[in-house]
């Protein structure tokens, strides 16, 4: 764990000298390093330049094609979670702003977007996709600054996938009658969309692209702590010449989102976030004709069998729970490992974790970035405290945390039982709970023993077992011998209390059509 | 020549249908059911909150087996239900005429439509996955496919009118895909629902796949809407202005809520069939 220290790396500095070492030597050295708190893999700082982004001191709301302050003038600060440095003041939308945005969206829907041929709508979406690709580096840096995620994730995952999502749904806009929903599927009207802070731009793309392709207009409410890339996307919409009011962006906190979903002018509500808030939204739209889709929390089981290739499984476990600091609704937060290999899997996992680099999100070598907010850090801290109090064994690699900002080391709990809160509740942080099983039936029973049902992982060499498990697991996405893969053509969404509706693929259109 | 007295007919006791058995309500209550002309037809069991919870337990117990059965097997059993209905068509026509009123020919037509609808849905069992599933062309070396799976235990408030056709139209699309159901029968016209349960009980449908409650909708529906082991609820039988509190209860465990506005005589389409499915997407790397 380098802790983001500026130190030249013997390995990277000597141009592949490490390749000469035998595997055994490498293992011995990295074990020593893990024990001493020093990593053999020291890397020189490799920060991505901030210059590609110009952050304005203040941002307005994007309504009817223009940026303007909130009606009551309220603003709030968005900060860089890695440094606690304020990045900008952002307008806080109140009820009057919600009303104005919904009205703008309604006007655009009736007068422009609904009558427009699908082939024309498609071309706007292609324009947006292309501009996201052209300005990808700018978006990636801005995302890492506002969210705290490592630049290599925002650069290689968030932004390219967001662009791909617009590209994918652009092609549906003029083919809806062939999508399997009948000969003449129509849009719903105005969509109110509330998204979380873990993948700010990607979630905006997941919401806007299918809605616009289907012919709806949108009022998007980004998360309070990560408004900046949604506002830059609004600028992209402007530059793409998207007619005013087709996309509106309202920044604000929970009260803004609540006002949006309960606004009578909204025909469709889409929410991604916590199960708790999802239930509140379901209550808020009860008794109305609003169509609702929810993508909520998860507590996924990542199941490792004794015949799985251990090194591959360990990589999958790491990717499953430490990708994006564990701020992932489908994170593999419960490791279910077969008892006979539990010791070796945990040992190899710990050894691998000792090589992860935590620190500056803009450093291209960083594996683990900052926790998104003080509030989230407090929640993770509290639940891990409960994990210890309930008797599970806590482990983290030697890890120096930066002095400023919100940080939490990768953490593994062993000796976890199903009744422990860290095995039942979504922590939404870099915290893994390890449980064991003996038989495939027991693995299924434990994996399904949750009110959630978003995702699951399977690691085994046996094909028939993969297919059997994939059928038995009550989860919307099953990754076999891989984890945390996403694609615009692949439907994503949960069973049970992980929500309803799917995003991505042909299935994702249904949420925005009157079918 | 002395006239022998007319034979006294044997009347039926209408009970609940839970876990494949026909119990009375555990509460011991019953309520009178009147025909469209006001005549007393029978006493139906007035199911209690406990009966509703028992029915959910039975439906949950049946879910693993029914959802795990092959689509072909489910299709065979549902077709068998249609066969059994056909054999009892005259009985159902009489019950529907008594419950819904109208001409005998109208009741016969409704029974025929109900049987045909059951056949239509039976055929969907091994086709829905091909219509609702997909192989997804993801941008990477992965095999990725999506399949529809049953949502789980579905509570259904059956339509208050259309005592047989409406009932069949809401139950068949739920169970054909592997869901199990707890059905609240029409409060004022519950008798055809219990007779349908007798058909289901003799069609090799496993116990608990369909459970039928009769009684007060206002008493039973909130129990099912708020039940934490019910995955979805169909509020078709609830008046639109009375749905809100039930939808609020349903939010407690993120139930899927369907509010139908069907015209029972029209072709049903696939909307109900698709409403109680979960799409599962599976990824696997492709490589040597």
Boltz contact constraints between the chains, C-beta under 6 A:
constraints:
  - contact:
      token1: [A, 279]
      token2: [B, 251]
      max_distance: 6.0
  - contact:
      token1: [A, 282]
      token2: [B, 251]
      max_distance: 6.0
  - contact:
      token1: [A, 283]
      token2: [B, 248]
      max_distance: 6.0
  - contact:
      token1: [A, 283]
      token2: [B, 251]
      max_distance: 6.0
  - contact:
      token1: [A, 286]
      token2: [B, 244]
      max_distance: 6.0
  - contact:
      token1: [A, 286]
      token2: [B, 247]
      max_distance: 6.0
  - contact:
      token1: [A, 286]
      token2: [B, 248]
      max_distance: 6.0
  - contact:
      token1: [A, 287]
      token2: [B, 244]
      max_distance: 6.0
  - contact:
      token1: [A, 470]
      token2: [B, 282]
      max_distance: 6.0
  - contact:
      token1: [A, 476]
      token2: [B, 280]
      max_distance: 6.0
  - contact:
      token1: [A, 477]
      token2: [B, 281]
      max_distance: 6.0
  - contact:
      token1: [A, 478]
      token2: [B, 282]
      max_distance: 6.0
  - contact:
      token1: [A, 479]
      token2: [B, 283]
      max_distance: 6.0
  - contact:
      token1: [A, 480]
      token2: [B, 284]
      max_distance: 6.0
  - contact:
      token1: [A, 481]
      token2: [B, 285]
      max_distance: 6.0
  - contact:
      token1: [A, 482]
      token2: [B, 283]
      max_distance: 6.0
  - contact:
      token1: [A, 482]
      token2: [B, 285]
      max_distance: 6.0
  - contact:
      token1: [A, 485]
      token2: [B, 283]
      max_distance: 6.0
  - contact:
      token1: [A, 487]
      token2: [B, 138]
      max_distance: 6.0
  - contact:
      token1: [A, 487]
      token2: [B, 139]
      max_distance: 6.0
  - contact:
      token1: [A, 489]
      token2: [B, 136]
      max_distance: 6.0
  - contact:
      token1: [A, 489]
      token2: [B, 137]
      max_distance: 6.0
  - contact:
      token1: [A, 489]
      token2: [B, 138]
      max_distance: 6.0
  - contact:
      token1: [A, 490]
      token2: [B, 136]
      max_distance: 6.0
  - contact:
      token1: [A, 490]
      token2: [B, 138]
      max_distance: 6.0
  - contact:
      token1: [A, 490]
      token2: [B, 144]
      max_distance: 6.0
  - contact:
      token1: [A, 490]
      token2: [B, 281]
      max_distance: 6.0
  - contact:
      token1: [A, 491]
      token2: [B, 146]
      max_distance: 6.0
  - contact:
      token1: [A, 491]
      token2: [B, 279]
      max_distance: 6.0
  - contact:
      token1: [A, 491]
      token2: [B, 281]
      max_distance: 6.0
  - contact:
      token1: [A, 495]
      token2: [B, 278]
      max_distance: 6.0
  - contact:
      token1: [A, 497]
      token2: [B, 253]
      max_distance: 6.0
  - contact:
      token1: [A, 497]
      token2: [B, 254]
      max_distance: 6.0
  - contact:
      token1: [A, 500]
      token2: [B, 256]
      max_distance: 6.0
  - contact:
      token1: [A, 502]
      token2: [B, 279]
      max_distance: 6.0
  - contact:
      token1: [A, 505]
      token2: [B, 136]
      max_distance: 6.0
  - contact:
      token1: [A, 507]
      token2: [B, 279]
      max_distance: 6.0
